[in-house]
Amino acid sequence: MTKVVIDQKFWDLFPDAQISTLAIHQINNHVDEKDDPYFAKLLNDSAEESKKFINDEVFRESEVVDQWCQAFREFKTKKGARCSIEALLKRVSQGRTFSPINPLVDIYNSVSLKYAVPCGGENLNAMAGDLHLGEAQGGEGFKPLGADEDAPALPGEIIYYDNDGAICRCLNWREAQRTMLTEETTDSVLVIEAINQEQAQRANEAIKELKQLIEDYFHVDGKIEILTKDNSETDEL
């Protein structure tokens, strides 16, 4: 079985951080969006709520965006890497809409937008050993979504990884094909990141709503665990 483990190197950089996890099992992640407009509405409603986190005059001066830009300066990053919540809020600021992908992804994206916290998810059945968040040695194999070639992690980069390589690069910036959530996913761990106490308060609300939405839609029980520097790994997921 898999655990989520946060390495000490991460806490050295972000001692006030909090990583919230939600494990779910035996779900049916298929849906025909033409017959079920639920997810399009969920995303649109959350995008509308997210506007309160955006500085309309200078997007990069939005508090949420600025905090994550500063965080990304604390470790080695690939040029152009941005926090996932910055990317979502940027779409909202540009007036772009969100098209449904699959139920799990749509639900966590909606929560990410509503609470302005980075969210991600991985297929537990595609993992090799525990899911770690820590500093890359450099060279960890990584094939990003939509790519044909390997794009290995950089030394000093903060990544999610398992025994077979990198799973997400630059925190939750870029997802690997290997563990991505698809319609065939039945077992998953969802993750919400926070790097300070103000973000953690929003993350606490977000993970509870994420759990409720998951349980209501999939009719399964989810398990929340909160990781801090004093409690750095989950039970078996």
For each residue, the residues with C-beta under 8 A, 3 or more apart:
1: 236 237
2: 124 127 129 130 131 189 236 237
3: 130 131 233 234 235 236 237
4: 19 21 130 131 132 133 189 191 225 227 233 234 237
5: 130 131 132 133 232 233 234
6: 10 11 19 132 133 134 227 232 233
7: 10 11 132 133 134 135 232
8: 11 12 134 232
9: 12 13 134 135 158
10: 6 7 13 14 17 133 134 135 158
11: 6 7 8 14 15 17 229 232
12: 8 9 15
13: 9 10 74 75 158
14: 10 11 17 71 74 195
15: 11 12 229
16: 195 196 197 200
17: 10 11 14 193 194 195 196 200 228 229
18: 193 194 199 200 203 226 227 228
19: 4 6 133 191 192 193 194 226 227 228
20: 191 192 194 203 204 206 207 224 225 226 227
21: 4 189 190 191 192 224 225 226 227 234 237
22: 189 190 191 192 207 210 211 214 222 223 224
23: 124 188 189 190 222 223 225 234 237
24: 27 187 188 189 190 214 218 220 221 222 223
25: 124 186 187 220
26: 186 187 220
27: 24 104 185 186 187 188 214 218 220
28: 186 218
29: 102 103 104 181 182 183 184 185 186
30: 102 103 183
31: 36 39 100 102 103 183
32: 35 36
33: 36 37 39 40 100
34:
35: 32
36: 31 32 33 39
37: 33 40 41
38: 41 42 217
39: 31 33 36 42 43 100 103 106 107 110
40: 33 37 43 44 98 99 100
41: 37 38 44 45
42: 38 39 45 46 106 107 110 213
43: 39 40 46 47 97 98 100 106 109 110 113
44: 40 41 47 48 97 98
45: 41 42 48 49 110
46: 42 43 49 50 109 110 111 112 113 114
47: 43 44 50 51 91 92 97 98 113
48: 44 45 51
49: 45 46 52 113 114
50: 46 47 53 54 88 89 92 113 114 116
51: 47 48 54 92
52: 49
53: 50 62 63 64 89 116
54: 50 51 59 62 89 92 93
55: 58 59 61 62 63 65
56: 93
57: 61
58: 55 61 62
59: 54 55 62 65 89 90 93
60: 65 66 69
61: 55 57 58 65 66
62: 53 54 55 58 59 65 66 89
63: 53 55 66 67
64: 53 67 68 85 86 89 116
65: 55 59 60 61 62 68 69 83 85 86 89
66: 60 61 62 63 69 70
67: 63 64 70 71 195 196 199
68: 64 65 71 72 82 83 85 86 118 195
69: 60 65 66 72 73 82 83 86
70: 66 67 73 74
71: 14 67 68 74 83 171 195
72: 68 69 75 77 81 82 83 170 171
73: 69 70
74: 13 14 70 71
75: 13 72 135 156 157 158 170
76: 136 154 155 156 157
77: 72 81 154 157 170 173
78: 81 154 157 169 170 173 174
79:
80:
81: 72 77 78 169 170 173 174
82: 68 69 72 86 87 173
83: 65 68 69 71 72 86 87 118 171 172 173
84: 87 88 112 118 119 120 171 172 173
85: 64 65 68 88 89 112 116 117 118 119
86: 64 65 68 69 82 83 89 90
87: 82 83 84 90 91
88: 50 84 85 91 92 109 112 113
89: 50 53 54 59 62 64 65 85 86 92 93 113 116
90: 59 86 87 93 94
91: 47 87 88 94 96 98
92: 47 50 51 54 88 89 95 96 113
93: 54 56 59 89 90
94: 90 91
95: 92
96: 91 92
97: 43 44 47
98: 40 43 44 47 91 109
99: 40
100: 31 33 39 40 43 106
101: 105 106 109
102: 29 30 31 105 106 181 182 183 185
103: 29 30 31 39 106 107 217 218
104: 27 29 107 108 121 181 185 188 190 214
105: 101 102 108 109 121 181
106: 39 42 43 100 101 102 103 109 110
107: 39 42 103 104 110 111 210 213 214 217
108: 104 105 111 112 119 120 121 190 210
109: 43 46 88 98 101 105 106 112 113 119
110: 39 42 43 45 46 106 107 113 114 213
111: 46 107 108 114 115 117 119 192 206 209 210 213
112: 46 84 85 88 108 109 115 116 117 118 119 192 206
113: 43 46 47 49 50 88 89 92 109 110 116
114: 46 49 50 110 111 206 209
115: 111 112 202 203 205 206 209
116: 50 53 64 85 89 112 113 202
117: 85 111 112 192 193 194 199 202 203 206
118: 68 83 84 85 112 171 172 192 193
119: 84 85 108 109 111 112 172 190 191 192 193 206 210
120: 84 108 168 172 175 190 191
121: 104 105 108 181 188 189 190 191
122: 126 127 131 160 167 168 179 180 181 188 189 191
123: 126 127 179 180 181 182 185 187 188
124: 2 23 25 127 187 188 189 237
125: 185 186 187
126: 122 123 178 179
127: 2 122 123 124 130 131 162 167 179
128: 162 163 164
129: 2 162 163 164
130: 2 3 4 5 127 162 233
131: 2 3 4 5 122 127 160 161 162 167 189
132: 4 5 6 7 160 161 162
133: 4 5 6 7 10 19 158 159 160 171
134: 6 7 8 9 10 158 159 161
135: 7 9 10 75 156 157 158 159
136: 76 140 153 154 155 156 157 158 159 161 166
137: 140 155
138: 152 153 154 155 156 157
139: 152 153 155
140: 136 137 152 153 159 161 165 166
141: 150 152 164 165 166
142: 150 151 152 153 159 165 166 167 169 174 176
143: 147 148 149 150 151 176 177 178
144: 147 151 169 174 175 176 177
145: 174 175 176 177 180
146:
147: 143 144 151 177
148: 143
149: 143
150: 141 142 143
151: 142 143 144 147 169
152: 138 139 140 141 142 165 166
153: 136 138 139 140 142 157 159 161 166 169
154: 76 77 78 136 138 157
155: 76 136 137 138 139
156: 75 76 135 136 138
157: 75 76 77 78 135 136 138 153 154 169 170
158: 9 10 13 75 133 134 135 136 170 171
159: 133 134 135 136 140 142 153 166 167 168 169 170 171
160: 122 131 132 133 166 167 168 171 172 191
161: 131 132 134 136 140 153 165 166 167
162: 127 128 129 130 131 132 165 167 179
163: 128 129
164: 128 129 141 178
165: 140 141 142 152 161 162 176 178
166: 136 140 141 142 152 153 159 160 161 169 176
167: 122 127 131 142 159 160 161 162 175 176 178 179
168: 120 122 159 160 171 172 173 174 175 176
169: 78 81 142 144 151 153 157 159 166 173 174
170: 72 75 77 78 81 157 158 159 173 174
171: 71 72 83 84 118 133 158 159 160 168 193
172: 83 84 118 119 120 160 168 191 193
173: 77 78 81 82 83 84 168 169 170
174: 78 81 142 144 145 168 169 170
175: 120 144 145 167 168 179 180
176: 142 143 144 145 165 166 167 168 179 180
177: 143 144 145 147 180
178: 126 143 164 165 167
179: 122 123 126 127 162 167 175 176
180: 122 123 145 175 176 177
181: 29 102 104 105 121 122 123 185 188
182: 29 102 123 185
183: 29 30 31 102
184: 29
185: 27 29 102 104 123 125 181 182 188
186: 25 26 27 28 29 125
187: 24 25 26 27 123 124 125
188: 23 24 27 104 121 122 123 124 181 185
189: 2 4 21 22 23 24 121 122 124 131 237
190: 21 22 23 24 104 108 119 120 121 210 214
191: 4 19 20 21 22 119 120 121 122 160 172
192: 19 20 21 22 111 112 117 118 119 203 206 207 210
193: 17 18 19 117 118 119 171 172 203
194: 17 18 19 20 117 199 200 202 203
195: 14 16 17 67 68 71 199
196: 16 17 67 199 200
197: 16 200 201
198: 201 202
199: 18 67 117 194 195 196 202 203
200: 16 17 18 194 196 197 203 204
201: 197 198 204 205
202: 115 116 117 194 198 199 205 206
203: 18 20 115 117 192 193 194 199 200 206 207
204: 20 200 201 207 208 226
205: 115 201 202 208 209
206: 20 111 112 114 115 117 119 192 202 203 209 210
207: 20 22 192 203 204 210 211 224 226
208: 204 205 211 212 224
209: 111 114 115 205 206 212 213
210: 22 107 108 111 119 190 192 206 207 213 214 222
211: 22 207 208 214 215 222 224
212: 208 209 215 216
213: 42 107 110 111 209 210 216 217
214: 22 24 27 104 107 190 210 211 217 218 220 222
215: 211 212 218 219 220 221 222
216: 212 213 219
217: 38 103 107 213 214
218: 24 27 28 103 214 215
219: 215 216
220: 24 25 26 27 214 215
221: 24 215
222: 22 23 24 210 211 214 215
223: 22 23 24 237
224: 20 21 22 207 208 211
225: 4 20 21 23 234 235
226: 18 19 20 21 204 207 231
227: 4 6 18 19 20 21 231 232 233 234
228: 17 18 19 231 232
229: 11 15 17 232
230:
231: 226 227 228
232: 5 6 7 8 11 227 228 229
233: 3 4 5 6 130 227
234: 3 4 5 21 23 225 227 237
235: 3 225
236: 1 2 3
237: 1 2 3 4 21 23 124 189 223 234
